[in-house]
């Protein structure tokens, strides 16, 4: 019976099972701490590509911060068994519980069209996310795309990489400006970002998937605009400078195409106060905008209901709260707060107003960004005030963190943005 079942699922990866091992009582990103699942991965055919596959999947699953690899099955919570071989263009995968007798084994298959390294790596990422989905009930962030800025030749250059995928980093921007603050469109193929020129800031748009070197200037009034973000409906929100004590958030629509050129059409001003409003962040459903305002003489995070225009103050502890970002499910805002001279990341539940500190005193953290599945947060951090800033990440519930990038110590990194999921 088992053989028949495996043969059926070999043709394609089946839709995800409804029941997951830990989705309800073991793992939730909302919980304050998460116990990693111990896994043991074995392969029945010890071919060259199979061994490489196992090594890669072990690395990717550990990078997700949800798993720890063990050397023997008896020490594992779950065993993952691979049958057949990549060389034969197919793998059979079995997930079985080692300690939970009530856990029903899961079976699925992977087909390989070829054995080229990049293709196999992508299939490995897909399998990693499938395992995460089966055991934790979330889609997984492996292979999802991140961008950030790093200093090169006295300017900031935007890079991208696939999360947990080795040797996937590549340069994105090739102009002679300083570039930062990328935001992805809903099609997950273009970014907009701020470029600092000799005449002031301009806003650029660039094709990323696939990468096209040429950038399009979509807002050319130098020195006026910054912090562009793409909303789920395709609108673009930006901060427009009015004076040293006043800036407003304005909604635009993108017009044109790559051949004829792009431009931004102003729709309306979203904020109108005689104070500084900046750093807009639109919720995934497009209904709410978080932003930063100094209307109380110090920067605090607010939420604007875009339908009713009702404004609600979110942060009330600390005198410096900035850089709000929505969780994918819309339940939380993560943000940077400076308290007792320490820059840390916090998270607040929008409904209950419960606030939680995410980063410990051992790192100075800022600029949070959520993974597309909501399980992780990447951020800019420094372990010491004298260190160069680097990109780190951690579980969205807080706790331990680790480096996302591997640049040299003198390279300054900043402005991470988590983009599209792997498809």
N, C-alpha and C positions, 0 to 999 in steps of 0.2 A: 504493500500500500504506500509506503514511504517513497519507493522508487517512482510510482505513478505520480504522486504529488509533486515530486521534484521535477519530473519531466514536463509537467504542465506549466510550471512557473519558469522554466528555463527560457522560454521564448521571449519573455520580456519581464521587466520589473513590475510586479503586481502593485495595484493601489495599496497604500499603506493600511495596515490593520487598524481597526478601531481601538482595540485594547492595547494599551502600552504598559510596560512593566512598572514604571515609576511616575507616570504623568500626574497622578493625583496625590499620592501620599509620600512620594520619595523626592521628586524634583519639581520645584517651581522657582522661576527666577525671582519671584516676589519674596521667597523665604530668606531669612538672614544668613543662613549657612547651608552648604550643599555637600553631601558626602559623595565623593567620586565613586564610580562603579569600577571594580577591578575586573579586567577582561584578560582572557587568554586566547590568542589567535594562533591557529595551527593550519597547516596546509598538507594535504595528502600526497600531492605530487611536488617534489622538491626541484622544480625547474628554475632556471635563472630568472625569468620574469615573475614567476610566482613568489620567489624569495624577495625580489625587489618590491613587489606589490604589498607583501606583508609588512616589510619595513616601513613603507610609505603610509599604510593605513594605521599602523601603530603610532607613528609620529603625528599624523593628522588628528587622531582621536585624542591623544594627550594634549595637543595644542588647543582643543576645544575646551579644556579645563574641566571636562565632565568625566574623564576616564583616567585610570592608571593601569599600565600594562604589568602583568605578572608572568613569571617564567613557567609556572606549572598550573594545570587546570584546577587542582584541589584548592588553590589559594584564590581562585577567581569567583566573582559573582556570576559571570557569564562566560561561556566559551563561544568563539566564532570559528567555525570549521569551513575550510575552502576545499572544494573538490574540483576535479578537472584542471585545466590550465589555461593561462592567457595565450600561450602558444597555439592551443587548439581553438582559440577564439570564444571560449565560454568558461564561466565559473559558476559553480553551485555553492550557495552560501547557506549555512545553518547557524542559527543563534539559539543556544539552549542555556537554561539556567543550571548552575552548579550547586547553588545553595537553596534556591526556592523551588520546591517540588511542584508547586502549583503553576509555575511558569510554563506556558505552552510553547514548544519550539517554533521558531519562525523559519520559513524557507523562502528563498528567492534566488533568481538567477541573473547573471550579467552576461550580455552578449558583447563581443568586441569586434568591430569592423576591421580594425588593423592593430598592429602592435607598436605603432610609433609612440615615442616617449611622451609627447605632449598629450596625445589622445588617451593613453593609458593613465596618465596622471589625472586627467579630467574624470575618467571613470572611477578612479580611486576616490576622488573627492565626492562623487555622487554616492558611492557605497558608504563612505563615512557618514554622510548626512542621512542615508537610509537607516543605518544602525542607530544614530541619534534619535531619529523619528520613532523607530520601533521601541526603544527603551525609555525615552524621556518625553515623547509626545510633542516635540518641537521640531521645526524643519531643519535646524542645523545651519551653521554659518560657514562651514568649510567651503573654500573656493569662492566665497563672496568677495567683492572688490572693495578695497580701501584706497583712498588718495590721501596725500599729505604733502606739505612743503618741506624742502630741505635746502640749506644754504650751499650754493656753488658759485664761485667767482663773485662773491659779495652780493649775490642776489638769491631770491628764493625760487626754486624750480619745483613744479608739481610732479610727483611720482605716483604710481599706482602699483598694487600687487594683489594677488589672490590670497586670501587669508588661509594660513596653514599649508600653503603650497610652496615648496622650496624653489628658489631661483625664478620666481615669477615677477619680480619687481622690474619696472621699466619707467623711463622718463616719459612724461606726457606733454609738458610745455617746452617750447623751443624758441620763444621770443627772447628779447633782451631785457625784459622787465622783471620785477619781483612779483610773483604770482602766489596767491593764497586764497583760502576760503572756498573750496570747490563745493558745488551742489549739483546733484544728478537729476536728470529729467525722468519722467515715468517710464519712458521707453528704455532707460538704462543704457543709452548709447552716447549721450552728450553731457557735458558739464558746463556750468557757468562759474566764473570766478572773478576776483578783483585783481587787477594788475596795477602796480604802482609805477608810473612813468615819470619822466622829468617834468611833466606839466601837471601831475596830480594823478589820482586814481581814475581808471576806466574799467568798464565791465566787458569781459570777453566770453565768448562761447566757443567751444571746441568739440569736435567729433572725437570720441575716445574708443568706441567699439564699432568698427575697427578704427584704429588711431589714424587721424589725419593731422599732420604737423601744423597746418595753417589754422590760426585762430581768427575769429570774426569779432570785431569790436561792435557791440550792440548798444553801448551807451558811451558816448564820446565827450560828454561835457565834463572835462577833466576836473577832478577834485571835488565833485559833488556827491557821487554815489559810492556805496560800499555795502558789504554783507548781502549780496544777492542770494536768494534761495528760490528753488522751484517748488511749487505746491502741486498737490496731486491732480488738480484740474488743468495743469499746464501754465497757470499764471506764475508770474515772477514778482516777488516782493523784495524791495530794497530800502535801505536807509538813505535818505537824501539830506545833505547838509544844508542848513538854513543860515545859521550863525554859530558863533562859538558856544552859545548857550542853548541852541535850538537845532534839532534835527527831527525829521518825521519819517514814518514808514509809508511807502507808496506802493500801490499795486500796479503792475504793468502786464501787458499781453505781448508775447513774442510774435512778430510777423516776418514773412519772407521765407527764404530757403537758402541752401548752400550755393546755388548757382546765381541767384539774383541778389543775394545778400540778406542779412537780418537787420531788424531794428526793433526797438521797444516802443510800444504805444501806451501812454499813460492812461490808466483806467480811473483811478481815484486815490486820494490820500486816505490812508487808514487811520492815522493818528493826526491830531490837530493841536496838541497842547504846546504852550510856549516853553517847553523843556526838551531835554534830550530823550528821544525814543529811538531805540536801535536794537540790533540782533533779533530780527523776527524769526520765529519758528512756527510752521504751520503743522497742525496735527494731521495724522494720516487720513482722517475722514474729511479734512478740509474745513471743519466747522469752527476751529479755534486757533487763535494766534497767540503764542507766548512771546513776550518781548521784554526788554529791559528799559526802565525809565528812572530818571533821577528827580521825579516830581516831589519827592520827600527830602531832596537835597543829597541823597545818596542812592547809588544804583540798586534797584530791587527788581524782582521778576514779577510780571503781571500776566494775566490772561485776558484776551479780548474775545468775546463771543461774536463772531463775524456776522451772525444773523441779527442778534438783538443789540449789538454794539455795547453790551454791558462789559465793564472792566472790573476784574477782580484781582486784588493783590495776593500773590502767592507766598512770597518769602517775607518773614517778619522777624527772623533771628539773624543777627549779624548786619554789619553796615555796608557790605560789598557782596552782592549776589548777581552774577552775570552768566552769560553763555547758556541759556536754557535750550534743551533739546527734548523732544517728545519720545517716549517709548513707542514702539510700533503698535502696541495695543491701546495707546492713548490713556493708560492709567497713571502714568508717572511723567514727571519732568526730572531730568538730571541737570545739574548746574554747578558752577564753581562758586565757592564762598570763601572769603578770607576772614578767619576768626582767630583771635590771639596771634595774629601775624602769620598764620599758616594757611596756605592756599590748598583747599581740599575739594573733593567732589561730594555732592550730596544728592539725594533723591527724595522727592516728595510725592505722596499719593494724592492725586488731585481731588479725590472724593473725601478721604478721611483727614487730609492735611497732615498725616503722619510723616515726619521727616527722618531720614536715616543718613548718617555719614558713611560714605563708601570707601574712601581711602584713609589709610592710617597716617600718623605723623611722620613716618619714614620717607614720605615722598611729597613734593610740592606739585600738585596736580591742577590742570585746567583743561578747557576745550574738550568736553566729553562728546562722544558720538555713539549711538546705539548700533549694534549689529542688526541686520534685517530680520532676524528671527527673535530678537529681544533678549537673547541669553547673555550677551557680552556688551561691555563698554570699552571703547578705546579712548585714549586721552593723551595729552601732552604732559610730560612729567620730568621733574629733576629730583634726584636723590639728595642733592646738595645745591645751595644757591650758587656755587661756583661752577657747577657742572653745565654742560651743554644740554639743552632740552632734547628729549627723545620721545618716541611714540611707544606707549605701553598699552596693555589691555588687561581686563579682569572680568570675572563674572558680574552680571548686572546686580547681583545681590551684595556685591562688595567683597572685600577680603584680599587674598594674595593677588599679585599682579606680575606680569612678565613682559619683556621686550617684544615688540612686534617687528621691529626692524633690526638690521645688523650693520649699520653704518659705523664709520670710525668715530672715535670719541669727540673729535673737534667739529663734527658735522652737527649743525643745529636743525632739529626737526620740529615741526609745529603744524597746527591746523588739520588734524585727521578728520576725514569724513568717510563714514561707512556707506557704501553704495549698494549696488544690486546683488541679489542672491545668485548662486550658481543655478543654471537651468539645465 
